[in-house]
Amino acid sequence: MKNNDIKSTLIILGILSLCVAGYFFYDSFHYMLYQDNNYSFSSGYTGMDKKFVGGDAYNFIIAGTYSTTIMLRSVVFTILGCVFLLLGK
């Protein structure tokens, strides 16, 4: 393989990693901001009832942990993308 082929492959991997990181970043904010968080005593919140346990505090802990793991994946792919782009330069 030529040196230019390796550099272009690293740049493509860096761009793809940054795209994946952007998707995970968007997914984390979409999950936290647009999730149905209606914790009133009505039975209108079926999304949270199907996914998590019955207690409100436990639901916040589980939702926060889920969002944190998605954000951590976003940070990892951002670091990988930057490393690939720097190596391809």
PDB file of N, CA, C and O in Angstrom:
ATOM      1  N   MET A   1       0.826  -1.190   0.000  1.00  0.00           N
ATOM      2  CA  MET A   1       0.000   0.000   0.000  1.00  0.00           C
ATOM      3  C   MET A   1       0.861   1.240   0.000  1.00  0.00           C
ATOM      4  O   MET A   1       1.895   1.294   0.666  1.00  0.00           O
ATOM      5  N   LYS A   2       0.448   2.196  -0.719  1.00  0.00           N
ATOM      6  CA  LYS A   2       1.191   3.446  -0.777  1.00  0.00           C
ATOM      7  C   LYS A   2       0.879   4.304   0.439  1.00  0.00           C
ATOM      8  O   LYS A   2      -0.111   4.091   1.138  1.00  0.00           O
ATOM      9  N   ASN A   3       1.735   5.264   0.669  1.00  0.00           N
ATOM     10  CA  ASN A   3       1.576   6.173   1.796  1.00  0.00           C
ATOM     11  C   ASN A   3       0.325   7.028   1.646  1.00  0.00           C
ATOM     12  O   ASN A   3      -0.340   7.329   2.638  1.00  0.00           O
ATOM     13  N   ASN A   4      -0.002   7.424   0.419  1.00  0.00           N
ATOM     14  CA  ASN A   4      -1.205   8.237   0.196  1.00  0.00           C
ATOM     15  C   ASN A   4      -2.474   7.440   0.446  1.00  0.00           C
ATOM     16  O   ASN A   4      -3.470   7.992   0.915  1.00  0.00           O
ATOM     17  N   ASP A   5      -2.452   6.139   0.137  1.00  0.00           N
ATOM     18  CA  ASP A   5      -3.622   5.296   0.400  1.00  0.00           C
ATOM     19  C   ASP A   5      -3.874   5.146   1.893  1.00  0.00           C
ATOM     20  O   ASP A   5      -5.020   5.154   2.342  1.00  0.00           O
ATOM     21  N   ILE A   6      -2.805   5.011   2.651  1.00  0.00           N
ATOM     22  CA  ILE A   6      -2.950   4.889   4.106  1.00  0.00           C
ATOM     23  C   ILE A   6      -3.487   6.188   4.691  1.00  0.00           C
ATOM     24  O   ILE A   6      -4.358   6.169   5.561  1.00  0.00           O
ATOM     25  N   LYS A   7      -2.968   7.314   4.214  1.00  0.00           N
ATOM     26  CA  LYS A   7      -3.436   8.613   4.727  1.00  0.00           C
ATOM     27  C   LYS A   7      -4.900   8.854   4.384  1.00  0.00           C
ATOM     28  O   LYS A   7      -5.657   9.345   5.221  1.00  0.00           O
ATOM     29  N   SER A   8      -5.307   8.514   3.166  1.00  0.00           N
ATOM     30  CA  SER A   8      -6.709   8.719   2.797  1.00  0.00           C
ATOM     31  C   SER A   8      -7.621   7.774   3.561  1.00  0.00           C
ATOM     32  O   SER A   8      -8.747   8.139   3.902  1.00  0.00           O
ATOM     33  N   THR A   9      -7.145   6.556   3.833  1.00  0.00           N
ATOM     34  CA  THR A   9      -7.944   5.622   4.634  1.00  0.00           C
ATOM     35  C   THR A   9      -8.115   6.139   6.057  1.00  0.00           C
ATOM     36  O   THR A   9      -9.203   6.043   6.624  1.00  0.00           O
ATOM     37  N   LEU A  10      -7.053   6.686   6.636  1.00  0.00           N
ATOM     38  CA  LEU A  10      -7.147   7.245   7.990  1.00  0.00           C
ATOM     39  C   LEU A  10      -8.074   8.447   8.040  1.00  0.00           C
ATOM     40  O   LEU A  10      -8.818   8.615   9.007  1.00  0.00           O
ATOM     41  N   ILE A  11      -8.040   9.276   7.023  1.00  0.00           N
ATOM     42  CA  ILE A  11      -8.933  10.445   6.984  1.00  0.00           C
ATOM     43  C   ILE A  11     -10.386   9.996   6.857  1.00  0.00           C
ATOM     44  O   ILE A  11     -11.268  10.563   7.502  1.00  0.00           O
ATOM     45  N   ILE A  12     -10.640   8.986   6.035  1.00  0.00           N
ATOM     46  CA  ILE A  12     -12.007   8.471   5.890  1.00  0.00           C
ATOM     47  C   ILE A  12     -12.485   7.856   7.202  1.00  0.00           C
ATOM     48  O   ILE A  12     -13.631   8.062   7.603  1.00  0.00           O
ATOM     49  N   LEU A  13     -11.606   7.095   7.878  1.00  0.00           N
ATOM     50  CA  LEU A  13     -11.978   6.527   9.184  1.00  0.00           C
ATOM     51  C   LEU A  13     -12.241   7.621  10.211  1.00  0.00           C
ATOM     52  O   LEU A  13     -13.140   7.490  11.043  1.00  0.00           O
ATOM     53  N   GLY A  14     -11.463   8.696  10.157  1.00  0.00           N
ATOM     54  CA  GLY A  14     -11.679   9.806  11.081  1.00  0.00           C
ATOM     55  C   GLY A  14     -13.011  10.492  10.855  1.00  0.00           C
ATOM     56  O   GLY A  14     -13.714  10.825  11.809  1.00  0.00           O
ATOM     57  N   ILE A  15     -13.359  10.704   9.598  1.00  0.00           N
ATOM     58  CA  ILE A  15     -14.644  11.344   9.282  1.00  0.00           C
ATOM     59  C   ILE A  15     -15.806  10.445   9.683  1.00  0.00           C
ATOM     60  O   ILE A  15     -16.808  10.920  10.217  1.00  0.00           O
ATOM     61  N   LEU A  16     -15.671   9.141   9.425  1.00  0.00           N
ATOM     62  CA  LEU A  16     -16.737   8.203   9.823  1.00  0.00           C
ATOM     63  C   LEU A  16     -16.885   8.144  11.344  1.00  0.00           C
ATOM     64  O   LEU A  16     -18.001   8.084  11.858  1.00  0.00           O
ATOM     65  N   SER A  17     -15.766   8.160  12.059  1.00  0.00           N
ATOM     66  CA  SER A  17     -15.834   8.144  13.525  1.00  0.00           C
ATOM     67  C   SER A  17     -16.499   9.401  14.063  1.00  0.00           C
ATOM     68  O   SER A  17     -17.272   9.335  15.018  1.00  0.00           O
ATOM     69  N   LEU A  18     -16.206  10.542  13.458  1.00  0.00           N
ATOM     70  CA  LEU A  18     -16.851  11.775  13.904  1.00  0.00           C
ATOM     71  C   LEU A  18     -18.347  11.779  13.583  1.00  0.00           C
ATOM     72  O   LEU A  18     -19.141  12.340  14.339  1.00  0.00           O
ATOM     73  N   CYS A  19     -18.731  11.163  12.478  1.00  0.00           N
ATOM     74  CA  CYS A  19     -20.168  11.039  12.163  1.00  0.00           C
ATOM     75  C   CYS A  19     -20.880  10.149  13.169  1.00  0.00           C
ATOM     76  O   CYS A  19     -21.990  10.457  13.601  1.00  0.00           O
ATOM     77  N   VAL A  20     -20.237   9.039  13.544  1.00  0.00           N
ATOM     78  CA  VAL A  20     -20.826   8.150  14.557  1.00  0.00           C
ATOM     79  C   VAL A  20     -20.921   8.870  15.896  1.00  0.00           C
ATOM     80  O   VAL A  20     -21.913   8.725  16.611  1.00  0.00           O
ATOM     81  N   ALA A  21     -19.895   9.644  16.239  1.00  0.00           N
ATOM     82  CA  ALA A  21     -19.925  10.406  17.487  1.00  0.00           C
ATOM     83  C   ALA A  21     -21.049  11.430  17.475  1.00  0.00           C
ATOM     84  O   ALA A  21     -21.715  11.638  18.490  1.00  0.00           O
ATOM     85  N   GLY A  22     -21.263  12.070  16.329  1.00  0.00           N
ATOM     86  CA  GLY A  22     -22.366  13.016  16.214  1.00  0.00           C
ATOM     87  C   GLY A  22     -23.714  12.351  16.379  1.00  0.00           C
ATOM     88  O   GLY A  22     -24.624  12.918  16.985  1.00  0.00           O
ATOM     89  N   TYR A  23     -23.847  11.132  15.834  1.00  0.00           N
ATOM     90  CA  TYR A  23     -25.103  10.401  15.999  1.00  0.00           C
ATOM     91  C   TYR A  23     -25.356  10.061  17.465  1.00  0.00           C
ATOM     92  O   TYR A  23     -26.469  10.243  17.958  1.00  0.00           O
ATOM     93  N   PHE A  24     -24.333   9.568  18.167  1.00  0.00           N
ATOM     94  CA  PHE A  24     -24.516   9.233  19.578  1.00  0.00           C
ATOM     95  C   PHE A  24     -24.805  10.477  20.413  1.00  0.00           C
ATOM     96  O   PHE A  24     -25.596  10.419  21.355  1.00  0.00           O
ATOM     97  N   PHE A  25     -24.172  11.603  20.077  1.00  0.00           N
ATOM     98  CA  PHE A  25     -24.433  12.853  20.784  1.00  0.00           C
ATOM     99  C   PHE A  25     -25.879  13.283  20.589  1.00  0.00           C
ATOM    100  O   PHE A  25     -26.555  13.660  21.546  1.00  0.00           O
ATOM    101  N   TYR A  26     -26.353  13.226  19.349  1.00  0.00           N
ATOM    102  CA  TYR A  26     -27.747  13.571  19.062  1.00  0.00           C
ATOM    103  C   TYR A  26     -28.702  12.605  19.757  1.00  0.00           C
ATOM    104  O   TYR A  26     -29.722  13.024  20.305  1.00  0.00           O
ATOM    105  N   ASP A  27     -28.377  11.326  19.736  1.00  0.00           N
ATOM    106  CA  ASP A  27     -29.247  10.320  20.341  1.00  0.00           C
ATOM    107  C   ASP A  27     -29.365  10.522  21.845  1.00  0.00           C
ATOM    108  O   ASP A  27     -30.436  10.326  22.419  1.00  0.00           O
ATOM    109  N   SER A  28     -28.268  10.914  22.481  1.00  0.00           N
ATOM    110  CA  SER A  28     -28.304  11.144  23.924  1.00  0.00           C
ATOM    111  C   SER A  28     -29.190  12.334  24.272  1.00  0.00           C
ATOM    112  O   SER A  28     -30.009  12.253  25.188  1.00  0.00           O
ATOM    113  N   PHE A  29     -29.031  13.438  23.546  1.00  0.00           N
ATOM    114  CA  PHE A  29     -29.873  14.598  23.832  1.00  0.00           C
ATOM    115  C   PHE A  29     -31.320  14.343  23.443  1.00  0.00           C
ATOM    116  O   PHE A  29     -32.231  14.816  24.123  1.00  0.00           O
ATOM    117  N   HIS A  30     -31.546  13.622  22.388  1.00  0.00           N
ATOM    118  CA  HIS A  30     -32.917  13.300  21.991  1.00  0.00           C
ATOM    119  C   HIS A  30     -33.585  12.424  23.044  1.00  0.00           C
ATOM    120  O   HIS A  30     -34.768  12.596  23.340  1.00  0.00           O
ATOM    121  N   TYR A  31     -32.838  11.498  23.603  1.00  0.00           N
ATOM    122  CA  TYR A  31     -33.388  10.621  24.627  1.00  0.00           C
ATOM    123  C   TYR A  31     -33.752  11.406  25.880  1.00  0.00           C
ATOM    124  O   TYR A  31     -34.814  11.191  26.465  1.00  0.00           O
ATOM    125  N   MET A  32     -32.866  12.322  26.295  1.00  0.00           N
ATOM    126  CA  MET A  32     -33.117  13.045  27.538  1.00  0.00           C
ATOM    127  C   MET A  32     -34.131  14.173  27.373  1.00  0.00           C
ATOM    128  O   MET A  32     -34.883  14.456  28.306  1.00  0.00           O
ATOM    129  N   LEU A  33     -34.169  14.819  26.221  1.00  0.00           N
ATOM    130  CA  LEU A  33     -35.039  15.983  26.070  1.00  0.00           C
ATOM    131  C   LEU A  33     -36.441  15.626  25.594  1.00  0.00           C
ATOM    132  O   LEU A  33     -37.414  16.267  25.991  1.00  0.00           O
ATOM    133  N   TYR A  34     -36.549  14.624  24.761  1.00  0.00           N
ATOM    134  CA  TYR A  34     -37.840  14.325  24.154  1.00  0.00           C
ATOM    135  C   TYR A  34     -38.483  13.057  24.678  1.00  0.00           C
ATOM    136  O   TYR A  34     -39.500  12.616  24.143  1.00  0.00           O
ATOM    137  N   GLN A  35     -37.916  12.471  25.701  1.00  0.00           N
ATOM    138  CA  GLN A  35     -38.535  11.305  26.322  1.00  0.00           C
ATOM    139  C   GLN A  35     -39.761  11.775  27.101  1.00  0.00           C
ATOM    140  O   GLN A  35     -39.760  12.862  27.680  1.00  0.00           O
ATOM    141  N   ASP A  36     -40.786  10.963  27.110  1.00  0.00           N
ATOM    142  CA  ASP A  36     -42.012  11.326  27.819  1.00  0.00           C
ATOM    143  C   ASP A  36     -41.772  11.200  29.315  1.00  0.00           C
ATOM    144  O   ASP A  36     -41.804  10.096  29.860  1.00  0.00           O
ATOM    145  N   ASN A  37     -41.531  12.320  29.981  1.00  0.00           N
ATOM    146  CA  ASN A  37     -41.220  12.323  31.405  1.00  0.00           C
ATOM    147  C   ASN A  37     -42.395  12.813  32.238  1.00  0.00           C
ATOM    148  O   ASN A  37     -42.202  13.589  33.174  1.00  0.00           O
ATOM    149  N   ASN A  38     -43.588  12.384  31.922  1.00  0.00           N
ATOM    150  CA  ASN A  38     -44.766  12.786  32.659  1.00  0.00           C
ATOM    151  C   ASN A  38     -44.904  11.886  33.883  1.00  0.00           C
ATOM    152  O   ASN A  38     -45.383  10.757  33.779  1.00  0.00           O
ATOM    153  N   TYR A  39     -44.486  12.385  35.030  1.00  0.00           N
ATOM    154  CA  TYR A  39     -44.519  11.583  36.249  1.00  0.00           C
ATOM    155  C   TYR A  39     -45.724  11.898  37.124  1.00  0.00           C
ATOM    156  O   TYR A  39     -45.665  11.736  38.343  1.00  0.00           O
ATOM    157  N   SER A  40     -46.807  12.344  36.520  1.00  0.00           N
ATOM    158  CA  SER A  40     -48.002  12.606  37.311  1.00  0.00           C
ATOM    159  C   SER A  40     -48.690  11.282  37.624  1.00  0.00           C
ATOM    160  O   SER A  40     -48.246  10.221  37.187  1.00  0.00           O
ATOM    161  N   PHE A  41     -49.746  11.354  38.363  1.00  0.00           N
ATOM    162  CA  PHE A  41     -50.427  10.143  38.784  1.00  0.00           C
ATOM    163  C   PHE A  41     -51.385   9.597  37.733  1.00  0.00           C
ATOM    164  O   PHE A  41     -52.106   8.635  37.995  1.00  0.00           O
ATOM    165  N   SER A  42     -51.400  10.189  36.568  1.00  0.00           N
ATOM    166  CA  SER A  42     -52.237   9.653  35.509  1.00  0.00           C
ATOM    167  C   SER A  42     -51.537   8.464  34.854  1.00  0.00           C
ATOM    168  O   SER A  42     -50.340   8.247  35.040  1.00  0.00           O
ATOM    169  N   SER A  43     -52.298   7.715  34.100  1.00  0.00           N
ATOM    170  CA  SER A  43     -51.711   6.549  33.430  1.00  0.00           C
ATOM    171  C   SER A  43     -51.287   6.909  32.011  1.00  0.00           C
ATOM    172  O   SER A  43     -51.230   6.028  31.153  1.00  0.00           O
ATOM    173  N   GLY A  44     -50.988   8.172  31.740  1.00  0.00           N
ATOM    174  CA  GLY A  44     -50.652   8.615  30.399  1.00  0.00           C
ATOM    175  C   GLY A  44     -49.215   8.389  29.997  1.00  0.00           C
ATOM    176  O   GLY A  44     -48.869   8.582  28.831  1.00  0.00           O
ATOM    177  N   TYR A  45     -48.373   7.989  30.918  1.00  0.00           N
ATOM    178  CA  TYR A  45     -46.974   7.813  30.538  1.00  0.00           C
ATOM    179  C   TYR A  45     -46.685   6.324  30.340  1.00  0.00           C
ATOM    180  O   TYR A  45     -46.273   5.632  31.271  1.00  0.00           O
ATOM    181  N   THR A  46     -46.900   5.856  29.149  1.00  0.00           N
ATOM    182  CA  THR A  46     -46.662   4.437  28.876  1.00  0.00           C
ATOM    183  C   THR A  46     -45.228   4.176  28.452  1.00  0.00           C
ATOM    184  O   THR A  46     -44.748   3.053  28.603  1.00  0.00           O
ATOM    185  N   GLY A  47     -44.517   5.186  27.919  1.00  0.00           N
ATOM    186  CA  GLY A  47     -43.146   4.973  27.486  1.00  0.00           C
ATOM    187  C   GLY A  47     -42.216   4.679  28.644  1.00  0.00           C
ATOM    188  O   GLY A  47     -41.422   3.741  28.578  1.00  0.00           O
ATOM    189  N   MET A  48     -42.302   5.466  29.702  1.00  0.00           N
ATOM    190  CA  MET A  48     -41.443   5.238  30.860  1.00  0.00           C
ATOM    191  C   MET A  48     -41.890   4.002  31.631  1.00  0.00           C
ATOM    192  O   MET A  48     -41.060   3.324  32.237  1.00  0.00           O
ATOM    193  N   ASP A  49     -43.163   3.702  31.621  1.00  0.00           N
ATOM    194  CA  ASP A  49     -43.666   2.555  32.356  1.00  0.00           C
ATOM    195  C   ASP A  49     -43.198   1.248  31.718  1.00  0.00           C
ATOM    196  O   ASP A  49     -42.952   0.274  32.429  1.00  0.00           O
ATOM    197  N   LYS A  50     -43.074   1.211  30.422  1.00  0.00           N
ATOM    198  CA  LYS A  50     -42.654  -0.009  29.752  1.00  0.00           C
ATOM    199  C   LYS A  50     -41.165  -0.266  29.911  1.00  0.00           C
ATOM    200  O   LYS A  50     -40.739  -1.421  29.952  1.00  0.00           O
ATOM    201  N   LYS A  51     -40.361   0.801  30.000  1.00  0.00           N
ATOM    202  CA  LYS A  51     -38.918   0.628  29.985  1.00  0.00           C
ATOM    203  C   LYS A  51     -38.305   0.463  31.360  1.00  0.00           C
ATOM    204  O   LYS A  51     -37.329  -0.270  31.519  1.00  0.00           O
ATOM    205  N   PHE A  52     -38.860   1.131  32.352  1.00  0.00           N
ATOM    206  CA  PHE A  52     -38.184   1.204  33.635  1.00  0.00           C
ATOM    207  C   PHE A  52     -39.085   0.713  34.759  1.00  0.00           C
ATOM    208  O   PHE A  52     -40.201   0.242  34.540  1.00  0.00           O
ATOM    209  N   VAL A  53     -38.558   0.842  35.966  1.00  0.00           N
ATOM    210  CA  VAL A  53     -39.268   0.405  37.164  1.00  0.00           C
ATOM    211  C   VAL A  53     -40.303   1.448  37.574  1.00  0.00           C
ATOM    212  O   VAL A  53     -40.437   2.486  36.925  1.00  0.00           O
ATOM    213  N   GLY A  54     -41.024   1.172  38.637  1.00  0.00           N
ATOM    214  CA  GLY A  54     -42.120   2.031  39.032  1.00  0.00           C
ATOM    215  C   GLY A  54     -41.742   3.294  39.772  1.00  0.00           C
ATOM    216  O   GLY A  54     -42.487   4.272  39.702  1.00  0.00           O
ATOM    217  N   GLY A  55     -40.623   3.327  40.480  1.00  0.00           N
ATOM    218  CA  GLY A  55     -40.264   4.499  41.275  1.00  0.00           C
ATOM    219  C   GLY A  55     -39.682   5.615  40.438  1.00  0.00           C
ATOM    220  O   GLY A  55     -38.941   5.367  39.488  1.00  0.00           O
ATOM    221  N   ASP A  56     -40.022   6.863  40.794  1.00  0.00           N
ATOM    222  CA  ASP A  56     -39.537   8.012  40.029  1.00  0.00           C
ATOM    223  C   ASP A  56     -38.032   8.177  40.145  1.00  0.00           C
ATOM    224  O   ASP A  56     -37.364   8.439  39.145  1.00  0.00           O
ATOM    225  N   ALA A  57     -37.484   8.028  41.349  1.00  0.00           N
ATOM    226  CA  ALA A  57     -36.040   8.214  41.531  1.00  0.00           C
ATOM    227  C   ALA A  57     -35.259   7.159  40.753  1.00  0.00           C
ATOM    228  O   ALA A  57     -34.228   7.463  40.153  1.00  0.00           O
ATOM    229  N   TYR A  58     -35.741   5.937  40.761  1.00  0.00           N
ATOM    230  CA  TYR A  58     -35.059   4.894  40.001  1.00  0.00           C
ATOM    231  C   TYR A  58     -35.119   5.185  38.501  1.00  0.00           C
ATOM    232  O   TYR A  58     -34.159   4.917  37.778  1.00  0.00           O
ATOM    233  N   ASN A  59     -36.235   5.729  38.038  1.00  0.00           N
ATOM    234  CA  ASN A  59     -36.342   6.086  36.621  1.00  0.00           C
ATOM    235  C   ASN A  59     -35.324   7.163  36.253  1.00  0.00           C
ATOM    236  O   ASN A  59     -34.712   7.098  35.187  1.00  0.00           O
ATOM    237  N   PHE A  60     -35.138   8.154  37.131  1.00  0.00           N
ATOM    238  CA  PHE A  60     -34.142   9.189  36.851  1.00  0.00           C
ATOM    239  C   PHE A  60     -32.734   8.601  36.839  1.00  0.00           C
ATOM    240  O   PHE A  60     -31.920   8.979  35.997  1.00  0.00           O
ATOM    241  N   ILE A  61     -32.437   7.698  37.745  1.00  0.00           N
ATOM    242  CA  ILE A  61     -31.115   7.079  37.804  1.00  0.00           C
ATOM    243  C   ILE A  61     -30.856   6.260  36.542  1.00  0.00           C
ATOM    244  O   ILE A  61     -29.775   6.345  35.959  1.00  0.00           O
ATOM    245  N   ILE A  62     -31.829   5.476  36.123  1.00  0.00           N
ATOM    246  CA  ILE A  62     -31.659   4.640  34.945  1.00  0.00           C
ATOM    247  C   ILE A  62     -31.537   5.494  33.689  1.00  0.00           C
ATOM    248  O   ILE A  62     -30.690   5.228  32.836  1.00  0.00           O
ATOM    249  N   ALA A  63     -32.377   6.516  33.571  1.00  0.00           N
ATOM    250  CA  ALA A  63     -32.313   7.386  32.401  1.00  0.00           C
ATOM    251  C   ALA A  63     -30.992   8.155  32.362  1.00  0.00           C
ATOM    252  O   ALA A  63     -30.413   8.324  31.289  1.00  0.00           O
ATOM    253  N   GLY A  64     -30.514   8.617  33.502  1.00  0.00           N
ATOM    254  CA  GLY A  64     -29.242   9.328  33.552  1.00  0.00           C
ATOM    255  C   GLY A  64     -28.065   8.430  33.217  1.00  0.00           C
ATOM    256  O   GLY A  64     -27.130   8.855  32.539  1.00  0.00           O
ATOM    257  N   THR A  65     -28.105   7.194  33.687  1.00  0.00           N
ATOM    258  CA  THR A  65     -27.044   6.244  33.373  1.00  0.00           C
ATOM    259  C   THR A  65     -27.031   5.916  31.896  1.00  0.00           C
ATOM    260  O   THR A  65     -25.967   5.821  31.285  1.00  0.00           O
ATOM    261  N   TYR A  66     -28.207   5.743  31.322  1.00  0.00           N
ATOM    262  CA  TYR A  66     -28.295   5.445  29.887  1.00  0.00           C
ATOM    263  C   TYR A  66     -27.749   6.606  29.060  1.00  0.00           C
ATOM    264  O   TYR A  66     -27.003   6.388  28.106  1.00  0.00           O
ATOM    265  N   SER A  67     -28.109   7.818  29.413  1.00  0.00           N
ATOM    266  CA  SER A  67     -27.630   8.978  28.680  1.00  0.00           C
ATOM    267  C   SER A  67     -26.125   9.165  28.856  1.00  0.00           C
ATOM    268  O   SER A  67     -25.439   9.567  27.916  1.00  0.00           O
ATOM    269  N   THR A  68     -25.611   8.881  30.042  1.00  0.00           N
ATOM    270  CA  THR A  68     -24.179   8.994  30.286  1.00  0.00           C
ATOM    271  C   THR A  68     -23.390   8.006  29.445  1.00  0.00           C
ATOM    272  O   THR A  68     -22.336   8.355  28.914  1.00  0.00           O
ATOM    273  N   THR A  69     -23.875   6.791  29.314  1.00  0.00           N
ATOM    274  CA  THR A  69     -23.158   5.804  28.498  1.00  0.00           C
ATOM    275  C   THR A  69     -23.170   6.192  27.028  1.00  0.00           C
ATOM    276  O   THR A  69     -22.181   5.980  26.326  1.00  0.00           O
ATOM    277  N   ILE A  70     -24.277   6.759  26.549  1.00  0.00           N
ATOM    278  CA  ILE A  70     -24.313   7.197  25.159  1.00  0.00           C
ATOM    279  C   ILE A  70     -23.352   8.368  24.951  1.00  0.00           C
ATOM    280  O   ILE A  70     -22.660   8.428  23.935  1.00  0.00           O
ATOM    281  N   MET A  71     -23.307   9.302  25.912  1.00  0.00           N
ATOM    282  CA  MET A  71     -22.378  10.424  25.804  1.00  0.00           C
ATOM    283  C   MET A  71     -20.932   9.948  25.856  1.00  0.00           C
ATOM    284  O   MET A  71     -20.076  10.494  25.160  1.00  0.00           O
ATOM    285  N   LEU A  72     -20.651   8.940  26.669  1.00  0.00           N
ATOM    286  CA  LEU A  72     -19.300   8.407  26.745  1.00  0.00           C
ATOM    287  C   LEU A  72     -18.904   7.764  25.414  1.00  0.00           C
ATOM    288  O   LEU A  72     -17.765   7.909  24.972  1.00  0.00           O
ATOM    289  N   ARG A  73     -19.826   7.066  24.785  1.00  0.00           N
ATOM    290  CA  ARG A  73     -19.544   6.518  23.457  1.00  0.00           C
ATOM    291  C   ARG A  73     -19.270   7.636  22.464  1.00  0.00           C
ATOM    292  O   ARG A  73     -18.407   7.502  21.597  1.00  0.00           O
ATOM    293  N   SER A  74     -19.992   8.725  22.585  1.00  0.00           N
ATOM    294  CA  SER A  74     -19.768   9.865  21.707  1.00  0.00           C
ATOM    295  C   SER A  74     -18.367  10.441  21.904  1.00  0.00           C
ATOM    296  O   SER A  74     -17.696  10.783  20.930  1.00  0.00           O
ATOM    297  N   VAL A  75     -17.925  10.549  23.144  1.00  0.00           N
ATOM    298  CA  VAL A  75     -16.584  11.074  23.430  1.00  0.00           C
ATOM    299  C   VAL A  75     -15.514  10.129  22.890  1.00  0.00           C
ATOM    300  O   VAL A  75     -14.519  10.582  22.325  1.00  0.00           O
ATOM    301  N   VAL A  76     -15.707   8.827  23.056  1.00  0.00           N
ATOM    302  CA  VAL A  76     -14.725   7.853  22.561  1.00  0.00           C
ATOM    303  C   VAL A  76     -14.601   7.933  21.043  1.00  0.00           C
ATOM    304  O   VAL A  76     -13.488   7.931  20.517  1.00  0.00           O
ATOM    305  N   PHE A  77     -15.720   8.002  20.335  1.00  0.00           N
ATOM    306  CA  PHE A  77     -15.652   8.094  18.881  1.00  0.00           C
ATOM    307  C   PHE A  77     -15.095   9.437  18.424  1.00  0.00           C
ATOM    308  O   PHE A  77     -14.464   9.509  17.369  1.00  0.00           O
ATOM    309  N   THR A  78     -15.315  10.510  19.196  1.00  0.00           N
ATOM    310  CA  THR A  78     -14.719  11.799  18.867  1.00  0.00           C
ATOM    311  C   THR A  78     -13.200  11.735  19.004  1.00  0.00           C
ATOM    312  O   THR A  78     -12.479  12.240  18.144  1.00  0.00           O
ATOM    313  N   ILE A  79     -12.715  11.122  20.070  1.00  0.00           N
ATOM    314  CA  ILE A  79     -11.273  10.986  20.256  1.00  0.00           C
ATOM    315  C   ILE A  79     -10.671  10.115  19.160  1.00  0.00           C
ATOM    316  O   ILE A  79      -9.617  10.448  18.616  1.00  0.00           O
ATOM    317  N   LEU A  80     -11.323   9.010  18.831  1.00  0.00           N
ATOM    318  CA  LEU A  80     -10.824   8.154  17.750  1.00  0.00           C
ATOM    319  C   LEU A  80     -10.800   8.893  16.417  1.00  0.00           C
ATOM    320  O   LEU A  80      -9.839   8.776  15.656  1.00  0.00           O
ATOM    321  N   GLY A  81     -11.849   9.648  16.136  1.00  0.00           N
ATOM    322  CA  GLY A  81     -11.900  10.404  14.898  1.00  0.00           C
ATOM    323  C   GLY A  81     -10.792  11.443  14.814  1.00  0.00           C
ATOM    324  O   GLY A  81     -10.178  11.615  13.761  1.00  0.00           O
ATOM    325  N   CYS A  82     -10.534  12.137  15.917  1.00  0.00           N
ATOM    326  CA  CYS A  82      -9.456  13.129  15.921  1.00  0.00           C
ATOM    327  C   CYS A  82      -8.098  12.469  15.764  1.00  0.00           C
ATOM    328  O   CYS A  82      -7.230  13.001  15.072  1.00  0.00           O
ATOM    329  N   VAL A  83      -7.901  11.325  16.393  1.00  0.00           N
ATOM    330  CA  VAL A  83      -6.629  10.612  16.248  1.00  0.00           C
ATOM    331  C   VAL A  83      -6.443  10.154  14.809  1.00  0.00           C
ATOM    332  O   VAL A  83      -5.355  10.302  14.253  1.00  0.00           O
ATOM    333  N   PHE A  84      -7.478   9.604  14.199  1.00  0.00           N
ATOM    334  CA  PHE A  84      -7.374   9.175  12.800  1.00  0.00           C
ATOM    335  C   PHE A  84      -7.071  10.348  11.876  1.00  0.00           C
ATOM    336  O   PHE A  84      -6.260  10.230  10.958  1.00  0.00           O
ATOM    337  N   LEU A  85      -7.731  11.487  12.123  1.00  0.00           N
ATOM    338  CA  LEU A  85      -7.486  12.653  11.285  1.00  0.00           C
ATOM    339  C   LEU A  85      -6.074  13.197  11.467  1.00  0.00           C
ATOM    340  O   LEU A  85      -5.444  13.629  10.502  1.00  0.00           O
ATOM    341  N   LEU A  86      -5.578  13.177  12.695  1.00  0.00           N
ATOM    342  CA  LEU A  86      -4.206  13.648  12.926  1.00  0.00           C
ATOM    343  C   LEU A  86      -3.182  12.691  12.310  1.00  0.00           C
ATOM    344  O   LEU A  86      -2.171  13.136  11.767  1.00  0.00           O
ATOM    345  N   LEU A  87      -3.433  11.399  12.389  1.00  0.00           N
ATOM    346  CA  LEU A  87      -2.515  10.441  11.774  1.00  0.00           C
ATOM    347  C   LEU A  87      -2.546  10.503  10.255  1.00  0.00           C
ATOM    348  O   LEU A  87      -1.543  10.232   9.595  1.00  0.00           O
ATOM    349  N   GLY A  88      -3.699  10.861   9.701  1.00  0.00           N
ATOM    350  CA  GLY A  88      -3.815  10.953   8.251  1.00  0.00           C
ATOM    351  C   GLY A  88      -3.291  12.239   7.669  1.00  0.00           C
ATOM    352  O   GLY A  88      -3.181  12.373   6.450  1.00  0.00           O
ATOM    353  N   LYS A  89      -2.962  13.198   8.530  1.00  0.00           N
ATOM    354  CA  LYS A  89      -2.493  14.496   8.046  1.00  0.00           C
ATOM    355  C   LYS A  89      -1.059  14.429   7.559  1.00  0.00           C
ATOM    356  O   LYS A  89      -0.509  15.438   7.118  1.00  0.00           O
TER     357      LYS A  89
END
